[in-house]
């Protein structure tokens, strides 16, 4: 369990010149949504940008963080 948490946390670290990616399971866990929800959002052209690499889907961490920042709300409504 601790190793899984370390791997999840280290996925968010960047090294000089490196671009980090999350797969759909990692992003679903980060946001507390199902993989199916991410699949539906891709089909509807919603959610963050993604890369399609053959049968694999990857999300650039910078795109995920930009998507989160764009939806940040302060108090109230």
Biopython code that builds the backbone (N, CA, C, O; Angstrom):
import numpy as np
from Bio.PDB.StructureBuilder import StructureBuilder

atoms = [
    (1, "UNK", "N", (0.825, -1.191, 0.000)),
    (1, "UNK", "CA", (0.000, 0.000, 0.000)),
    (1, "UNK", "C", (0.865, 1.249, 0.000)),
    (1, "UNK", "O", (0.629, 2.167, -0.785)),
    (2, "UNK", "N", (1.872, 1.291, 0.879)),
    (2, "UNK", "CA", (2.751, 2.444, 0.955)),
    (2, "UNK", "C", (3.494, 2.637, -0.367)),
    (2, "UNK", "O", (3.687, 3.771, -0.807)),
    (3, "UNK", "N", (3.904, 1.562, -0.991)),
    (3, "UNK", "CA", (4.600, 1.657, -2.273)),
    (3, "UNK", "C", (3.681, 2.248, -3.332)),
    (3, "UNK", "O", (4.122, 3.055, -4.151)),
    (4, "UNK", "N", (2.412, 1.860, -3.328)),
    (4, "UNK", "CA", (1.452, 2.422, -4.285)),
    (4, "UNK", "C", (1.304, 3.919, -4.078)),
    (4, "UNK", "O", (1.244, 4.675, -5.047)),
    (5, "UNK", "N", (1.245, 4.358, -2.819)),
    (5, "UNK", "CA", (1.105, 5.777, -2.533)),
    (5, "UNK", "C", (2.345, 6.538, -2.993)),
    (5, "UNK", "O", (2.232, 7.631, -3.548)),
    (6, "UNK", "N", (3.524, 5.968, -2.765)),
    (6, "UNK", "CA", (4.753, 6.615, -3.224)),
    (6, "UNK", "C", (4.763, 6.736, -4.739)),
    (6, "UNK", "O", (5.130, 7.783, -5.273)),
    (7, "UNK", "N", (4.363, 5.677, -5.441)),
    (7, "UNK", "CA", (4.320, 5.721, -6.900)),
    (7, "UNK", "C", (3.348, 6.778, -7.376)),
    (7, "UNK", "O", (3.638, 7.513, -8.320)),
    (8, "UNK", "N", (2.183, 6.862, -6.724)),
    (8, "UNK", "CA", (1.180, 7.842, -7.122)),
    (8, "UNK", "C", (1.708, 9.250, -6.899)),
    (8, "UNK", "O", (1.531, 10.116, -7.756)),
    (9, "UNK", "N", (2.354, 9.494, -5.764)),
    (9, "UNK", "CA", (2.885, 10.816, -5.472)),
    (9, "UNK", "C", (4.043, 11.167, -6.387)),
    (9, "UNK", "O", (4.160, 12.312, -6.824)),
    (10, "UNK", "N", (4.896, 10.203, -6.682)),
    (10, "UNK", "CA", (6.046, 10.498, -7.529)),
    (10, "UNK", "C", (5.627, 10.770, -8.967)),
    (10, "UNK", "O", (6.378, 11.392, -9.717)),
    (11, "UNK", "N", (4.443, 10.315, -9.364)),
    (11, "UNK", "CA", (3.962, 10.594, -10.720)),
    (11, "UNK", "C", (3.788, 12.084, -10.928)),
    (11, "UNK", "O", (3.854, 12.559, -12.062)),
    (12, "UNK", "N", (3.568, 12.829, -9.859)),
    (12, "UNK", "CA", (3.376, 14.261, -9.980)),
    (12, "UNK", "C", (4.663, 15.060, -9.977)),
    (12, "UNK", "O", (4.614, 16.276, -10.166)),
    (13, "UNK", "N", (5.797, 14.445, -9.772)),
    (13, "UNK", "CA", (7.067, 15.155, -9.752)),
    (13, "UNK", "C", (7.613, 15.280, -11.160)),
    (13, "UNK", "O", (7.430, 14.392, -11.992)),
    (14, "UNK", "N", (8.282, 16.385, -11.416)),
    (14, "UNK", "CA", (8.895, 16.573, -12.721)),
    (14, "UNK", "C", (10.398, 16.705, -12.575)),
    (14, "UNK", "O", (10.895, 17.300, -11.618)),
    (15, "UNK", "N", (11.096, 16.159, -13.510)),
    (15, "UNK", "CA", (12.540, 16.300, -13.587)),
    (15, "UNK", "C", (12.829, 17.217, -14.761)),
    (15, "UNK", "O", (12.003, 17.358, -15.662)),
    (16, "UNK", "N", (13.977, 17.830, -14.753)),
    (16, "UNK", "CA", (14.335, 18.788, -15.796)),
    (16, "UNK", "C", (14.065, 18.209, -17.180)),
    (16, "UNK", "O", (14.621, 17.177, -17.554)),
    (17, "UNK", "N", (13.216, 18.879, -17.924)),
    (17, "UNK", "CA", (12.925, 18.480, -19.298)),
    (17, "UNK", "C", (11.978, 17.312, -19.460)),
    (17, "UNK", "O", (11.644, 16.958, -20.591)),
    (18, "UNK", "N", (11.527, 16.693, -18.370)),
    (18, "UNK", "CA", (10.657, 15.520, -18.465)),
    (18, "UNK", "C", (9.192, 15.939, -18.478)),
    (18, "UNK", "O", (8.802, 16.878, -17.784)),
    (19, "UNK", "N", (8.398, 15.252, -19.254)),
    (19, "UNK", "CA", (6.955, 15.431, -19.245)),
    (19, "UNK", "C", (6.344, 14.187, -18.621)),
    (19, "UNK", "O", (6.589, 13.068, -19.071)),
    (20, "UNK", "N", (5.546, 14.395, -17.582)),
    (20, "UNK", "CA", (4.933, 13.274, -16.884)),
    (20, "UNK", "C", (3.530, 13.041, -17.408)),
    (20, "UNK", "O", (2.830, 13.979, -17.788)),
    (21, "UNK", "N", (3.131, 11.787, -17.422)),
    (21, "UNK", "CA", (1.815, 11.392, -17.906)),
    (21, "UNK", "C", (1.094, 10.568, -16.847)),
    (21, "UNK", "O", (1.717, 9.894, -16.026)),
    (22, "UNK", "N", (-0.223, 10.637, -16.888)),
    (22, "UNK", "CA", (-1.072, 9.790, -16.063)),
    (22, "UNK", "C", (-1.880, 8.912, -16.999)),
    (22, "UNK", "O", (-2.335, 9.375, -18.045)),
    (23, "UNK", "N", (-2.064, 7.650, -16.637)),
    (23, "UNK", "CA", (-2.980, 6.838, -17.423)),
    (23, "UNK", "C", (-4.396, 7.079, -16.886)),
    (23, "UNK", "O", (-4.575, 7.794, -15.900)),
    (24, "UNK", "N", (-5.382, 6.491, -17.527)),
    (24, "UNK", "CA", (-6.759, 6.802, -17.117)),
    (24, "UNK", "C", (-7.089, 6.273, -15.721)),
    (24, "UNK", "O", (-7.904, 6.874, -15.021)),
    (25, "UNK", "N", (-6.486, 5.180, -15.305)),
    (25, "UNK", "CA", (-6.732, 4.695, -13.934)),
    (25, "UNK", "C", (-6.168, 5.670, -12.900)),
    (25, "UNK", "O", (-6.802, 5.933, -11.878)),
    (26, "UNK", "N", (-4.973, 6.204, -13.172)),
    (26, "UNK", "CA", (-4.355, 7.159, -12.248)),
    (26, "UNK", "C", (-5.157, 8.452, -12.159)),
    (26, "UNK", "O", (-5.352, 8.989, -11.069)),
    (27, "UNK", "N", (-5.621, 8.951, -13.300)),
    (27, "UNK", "CA", (-6.418, 10.176, -13.289)),
    (27, "UNK", "C", (-7.765, 9.947, -12.611)),
    (27, "UNK", "O", (-8.238, 10.798, -11.859)),
    (28, "UNK", "N", (-8.376, 8.807, -12.875)),
    (28, "UNK", "CA", (-9.655, 8.486, -12.219)),
    (28, "UNK", "C", (-9.478, 8.460, -10.700)),
    (28, "UNK", "O", (-10.328, 8.968, -9.969)),
    (29, "UNK", "N", (-8.383, 7.874, -10.224)),
    (29, "UNK", "CA", (-8.116, 7.828, -8.791)),
    (29, "UNK", "C", (-7.848, 9.223, -8.240)),
    (29, "UNK", "O", (-8.303, 9.554, -7.145)),
    (30, "UNK", "N", (-7.126, 10.032, -8.980)),
    (30, "UNK", "CA", (-6.805, 11.408, -8.552)),
    (30, "UNK", "C", (-8.081, 12.219, -8.350)),
    (30, "UNK", "O", (-8.181, 12.989, -7.394)),
    (31, "UNK", "N", (-9.053, 12.054, -9.239)),
    (31, "UNK", "CA", (-10.282, 12.844, -9.194)),
    (31, "UNK", "C", (-11.442, 12.130, -8.515)),
    (31, "UNK", "O", (-12.484, 12.744, -8.285)),
    (32, "UNK", "N", (-11.292, 10.865, -8.193)),
    (32, "UNK", "CA", (-12.376, 10.132, -7.550)),
    (32, "UNK", "C", (-13.553, 9.873, -8.476)),
    (32, "UNK", "O", (-14.706, 9.866, -8.047)),
    (33, "UNK", "N", (-13.248, 9.659, -9.757)),
    (33, "UNK", "CA", (-14.278, 9.316, -10.743)),
    (33, "UNK", "C", (-13.936, 7.954, -11.330)),
    (33, "UNK", "O", (-12.847, 7.428, -11.097)),
    (34, "UNK", "N", (-14.844, 7.396, -12.075)),
    (34, "UNK", "CA", (-14.581, 6.096, -12.684)),
    (34, "UNK", "C", (-13.844, 6.260, -14.014)),
    (34, "UNK", "O", (-13.889, 7.317, -14.644)),
    (35, "UNK", "N", (-13.169, 5.193, -14.420)),
    (35, "UNK", "CA", (-12.525, 5.170, -15.733)),
    (35, "UNK", "C", (-13.578, 5.368, -16.808)),
    (35, "UNK", "O", (-13.321, 6.023, -17.818)),
    (36, "UNK", "N", (-14.750, 4.813, -16.602)),
    (36, "UNK", "CA", (-15.844, 4.965, -17.567)),
    (36, "UNK", "C", (-16.240, 6.432, -17.729)),
    (36, "UNK", "O", (-16.563, 6.864, -18.835)),
    (37, "UNK", "N", (-16.218, 7.198, -16.645)),
    (37, "UNK", "CA", (-16.513, 8.629, -16.739)),
    (37, "UNK", "C", (-15.495, 9.322, -17.629)),
    (37, "UNK", "O", (-15.871, 10.136, -18.472)),
    (38, "UNK", "N", (-14.214, 9.018, -17.462)),
    (38, "UNK", "CA", (-13.185, 9.607, -18.321)),
    (38, "UNK", "C", (-13.398, 9.207, -19.776)),
    (38, "UNK", "O", (-13.221, 10.026, -20.677)),
    (39, "UNK", "N", (-13.777, 7.958, -20.009)),
    (39, "UNK", "CA", (-14.046, 7.502, -21.380)),
    (39, "UNK", "C", (-15.202, 8.289, -21.987)),
    (39, "UNK", "O", (-15.147, 8.700, -23.146)),
    (40, "UNK", "N", (-16.244, 8.492, -21.194)),
    (40, "UNK", "CA", (-17.401, 9.256, -21.673)),
    (40, "UNK", "C", (-17.009, 10.701, -21.969)),
    (40, "UNK", "O", (-17.420, 11.255, -22.989)),
    (41, "UNK", "N", (-16.221, 11.317, -21.092)),
    (41, "UNK", "CA", (-15.780, 12.694, -21.323)),
    (41, "UNK", "C", (-14.966, 12.799, -22.616)),
    (41, "UNK", "O", (-15.120, 13.763, -23.366)),
    (42, "UNK", "N", (-14.102, 11.814, -22.878)),
    (42, "UNK", "CA", (-13.331, 11.841, -24.129)),
    (42, "UNK", "C", (-14.261, 11.763, -25.326)),
    (42, "UNK", "O", (-14.072, 12.482, -26.307)),
    (43, "UNK", "N", (-15.257, 10.905, -25.257)),
    (43, "UNK", "CA", (-16.204, 10.741, -26.346)),
    (43, "UNK", "C", (-16.993, 12.028, -26.586)),
    (43, "UNK", "O", (-17.324, 12.354, -27.726)),
    (44, "UNK", "N", (-17.293, 12.756, -25.512)),
    (44, "UNK", "CA", (-18.051, 14.004, -25.594)),
    (44, "UNK", "C", (-17.159, 15.233, -25.782)),
    (44, "UNK", "O", (-17.645, 16.363, -25.778)),
    (45, "UNK", "N", (-15.854, 15.008, -25.946)),
    (45, "UNK", "CA", (-14.882, 16.105, -26.048)),
    (45, "UNK", "C", (-14.911, 17.019, -24.831)),
    (45, "UNK", "O", (-14.826, 18.241, -24.958)),
    (46, "UNK", "N", (-15.031, 16.426, -23.667)),
    (46, "UNK", "CA", (-14.978, 17.143, -22.402)),
    (46, "UNK", "C", (-13.739, 16.672, -21.657)),
    (46, "UNK", "O", (-13.081, 15.719, -22.074)),
    (47, "UNK", "N", (-13.425, 17.335, -20.565)),
    (47, "UNK", "CA", (-12.273, 16.929, -19.767)),
    (47, "UNK", "C", (-10.977, 17.439, -20.358)),
    (47, "UNK", "O", (-10.984, 18.165, -21.353)),
    (48, "UNK", "N", (-9.862, 17.062, -19.748)),
    (48, "UNK", "CA", (-8.564, 17.549, -20.213)),
    (48, "UNK", "C", (-8.158, 16.883, -21.523)),
    (48, "UNK", "O", (-8.674, 15.828, -21.891)),
    (49, "UNK", "N", (-7.221, 17.524, -22.214)),
    (49, "UNK", "CA", (-6.679, 16.919, -23.427)),
    (49, "UNK", "C", (-6.003, 15.600, -23.107)),
    (49, "UNK", "O", (-5.591, 15.367, -21.971)),
    (50, "UNK", "N", (-5.891, 14.750, -24.090)),
    (50, "UNK", "CA", (-5.280, 13.435, -23.878)),
    (50, "UNK", "C", (-4.517, 13.014, -25.109)),
    (50, "UNK", "O", (-4.713, 13.556, -26.196)),
    (51, "UNK", "N", (-3.653, 12.049, -24.929)),
    (51, "UNK", "CA", (-2.900, 11.451, -26.017)),
    (51, "UNK", "C", (-3.440, 10.057, -26.265)),
    (51, "UNK", "O", (-3.697, 9.314, -25.317)),
    (52, "UNK", "N", (-3.612, 9.700, -27.494)),
    (52, "UNK", "CA", (-4.033, 8.355, -27.858)),
    (52, "UNK", "C", (-2.828, 7.685, -28.492)),
    (52, "UNK", "O", (-2.397, 8.069, -29.579)),
    (53, "UNK", "N", (-2.287, 6.692, -27.820)),
    (53, "UNK", "CA", (-1.093, 5.990, -28.270)),
    (53, "UNK", "C", (-1.471, 4.547, -28.552)),
    (53, "UNK", "O", (-1.386, 3.693, -27.669)),
    (54, "UNK", "N", (-1.885, 4.276, -29.770)),
    (54, "UNK", "CA", (-2.415, 2.955, -30.090)),
    (54, "UNK", "C", (-3.700, 2.762, -29.300)),
    (54, "UNK", "O", (-4.636, 3.552, -29.423)),
    (55, "UNK", "N", (-3.743, 1.722, -28.498)),
    (55, "UNK", "CA", (-4.926, 1.459, -27.677)),
    (55, "UNK", "C", (-4.838, 2.165, -26.320)),
    (55, "UNK", "O", (-5.801, 2.162, -25.554)),
    (56, "UNK", "N", (-3.683, 2.768, -26.027)),
    (56, "UNK", "CA", (-3.475, 3.402, -24.723)),
    (56, "UNK", "C", (-3.883, 4.869, -24.752)),
    (56, "UNK", "O", (-3.797, 5.535, -25.783)),
    (57, "UNK", "N", (-4.328, 5.355, -23.604)),
    (57, "UNK", "CA", (-4.671, 6.759, -23.421)),
    (57, "UNK", "C", (-3.776, 7.304, -22.313)),
    (57, "UNK", "O", (-3.591, 6.662, -21.280)),
    (58, "UNK", "N", (-3.230, 8.482, -22.536)),
    (58, "UNK", "CA", (-2.391, 9.121, -21.526)),
    (58, "UNK", "C", (-2.777, 10.593, -21.426)),
    (58, "UNK", "O", (-3.161, 11.225, -22.410)),
    (59, "UNK", "N", (-2.665, 11.116, -20.219)),
    (59, "UNK", "CA", (-2.938, 12.523, -19.955)),
    (59, "UNK", "C", (-1.648, 13.170, -19.493)),
    (59, "UNK", "O", (-1.030, 12.697, -18.540)),
    (60, "UNK", "N", (-1.222, 14.259, -20.158)),
    (60, "UNK", "CA", (-0.046, 14.986, -19.688)),
    (60, "UNK", "C", (-0.403, 15.669, -18.377)),
    (60, "UNK", "O", (-1.461, 16.287, -18.259)),
    (61, "UNK", "N", (0.472, 15.557, -17.403)),
    (61, "UNK", "CA", (0.221, 16.147, -16.098)),
    (61, "UNK", "C", (-0.021, 17.646, -16.214)),
    (61, "UNK", "O", (-0.876, 18.185, -15.513)),
    (62, "UNK", "N", (0.713, 18.324, -17.084)),
    (62, "UNK", "CA", (0.520, 19.770, -17.239)),
    (62, "UNK", "C", (-0.882, 20.092, -17.759)),
    (62, "UNK", "O", (-1.454, 21.111, -17.373)),
    (63, "UNK", "N", (-1.447, 19.248, -18.626)),
    (63, "UNK", "CA", (-2.808, 19.461, -19.119)),
    (63, "UNK", "C", (-3.833, 19.223, -18.018)),
    (63, "UNK", "O", (-4.817, 19.954, -17.910)),
    (64, "UNK", "N", (-3.601, 18.204, -17.206)),
    (64, "UNK", "CA", (-4.499, 17.903, -16.086)),
    (64, "UNK", "C", (-4.505, 19.065, -15.096)),
    (64, "UNK", "O", (-5.563, 19.506, -14.648)),
    (65, "UNK", "N", (-3.313, 19.553, -14.762)),
    (65, "UNK", "CA", (-3.225, 20.659, -13.804)),
    (65, "UNK", "C", (-3.838, 21.942, -14.363)),
    (65, "UNK", "O", (-4.463, 22.695, -13.617)),
    (66, "UNK", "N", (-3.672, 22.205, -15.664)),
    (66, "UNK", "CA", (-4.286, 23.379, -16.286)),
    (66, "UNK", "C", (-5.804, 23.257, -16.268)),
    (66, "UNK", "O", (-6.504, 24.240, -16.025)),
    (67, "UNK", "N", (-6.314, 22.058, -16.524)),
    (67, "UNK", "CA", (-7.756, 21.812, -16.489)),
    (67, "UNK", "C", (-8.296, 22.054, -15.082)),
    (67, "UNK", "O", (-9.348, 22.669, -14.911)),
    (68, "UNK", "N", (-7.572, 21.567, -14.084)),
    (68, "UNK", "CA", (-7.984, 21.779, -12.694)),
    (68, "UNK", "C", (-7.980, 23.268, -12.349)),
    (68, "UNK", "O", (-8.926, 23.767, -11.740)),
    (69, "UNK", "N", (-6.924, 23.971, -12.733)),
    (69, "UNK", "CA", (-6.807, 25.399, -12.414)),
    (69, "UNK", "C", (-7.913, 26.212, -13.077)),
    (69, "UNK", "O", (-8.405, 27.180, -12.496)),
    (70, "UNK", "N", (-8.306, 25.826, -14.286)),
    (70, "UNK", "CA", (-9.355, 26.550, -15.008)),
    (70, "UNK", "C", (-10.721, 26.373, -14.352)),
    (70, "UNK", "O", (-11.632, 27.164, -14.596)),
    (71, "UNK", "N", (-10.869, 25.353, -13.531)),
    (71, "UNK", "CA", (-12.147, 25.080, -12.880)),
    (71, "UNK", "C", (-12.147, 25.429, -11.397)),
    (71, "UNK", "O", (-13.104, 25.133, -10.682)),
    (72, "UNK", "N", (-11.078, 26.055, -10.942)),
    (72, "UNK", "CA", (-10.965, 26.445, -9.545)),
    (72, "UNK", "C", (-11.970, 27.548, -9.235)),
    (72, "UNK", "O", (-12.022, 28.564, -9.928)),
    (73, "UNK", "N", (-12.754, 27.347, -8.207)),
    (73, "UNK", "CA", (-13.761, 28.339, -7.775)),
    (73, "UNK", "C", (-13.430, 28.781, -6.370)),
    (73, "UNK", "O", (-12.983, 27.982, -5.547)),
    (74, "UNK", "N", (-13.648, 30.035, -6.100)),
    (74, "UNK", "CA", (-13.388, 30.596, -4.774)),
    (74, "UNK", "C", (-14.697, 30.829, -4.058)),
    (74, "UNK", "O", (-15.515, 31.635, -4.503)),
    (75, "UNK", "N", (-14.910, 30.124, -2.939)),
    (75, "UNK", "CA", (-16.062, 30.323, -2.075)),
    (75, "UNK", "C", (-17.403, 30.455, -2.785)),
    (75, "UNK", "O", (-17.498, 30.274, -3.999)),
    (76, "UNK", "N", (-18.408, 30.764, -2.033)),
    (76, "UNK", "CA", (-19.739, 31.035, -2.572)),
    (76, "UNK", "C", (-20.276, 29.972, -3.501)),
    (76, "UNK", "O", (-20.393, 28.808, -3.119)),
    (77, "UNK", "N", (-20.594, 30.353, -4.685)),
    (77, "UNK", "CA", (-21.279, 29.481, -5.649)),
    (77, "UNK", "C", (-20.308, 28.761, -6.475)),
    (77, "UNK", "O", (-20.695, 27.979, -7.344)),
]
sb = StructureBuilder()
sb.init_structure("model")
sb.init_model(0)
sb.init_chain("A")
sb.init_seg("    ")
for serial, (resi, resn, name, xyz) in enumerate(atoms, 1):
    if name == "N":
        sb.init_residue(resn, " ", resi, " ")
    sb.init_atom(name, np.array(xyz, "f"), 0.0, 1.0, " ", f" {name:<3s}", serial, name[0])
structure = sb.get_structure()
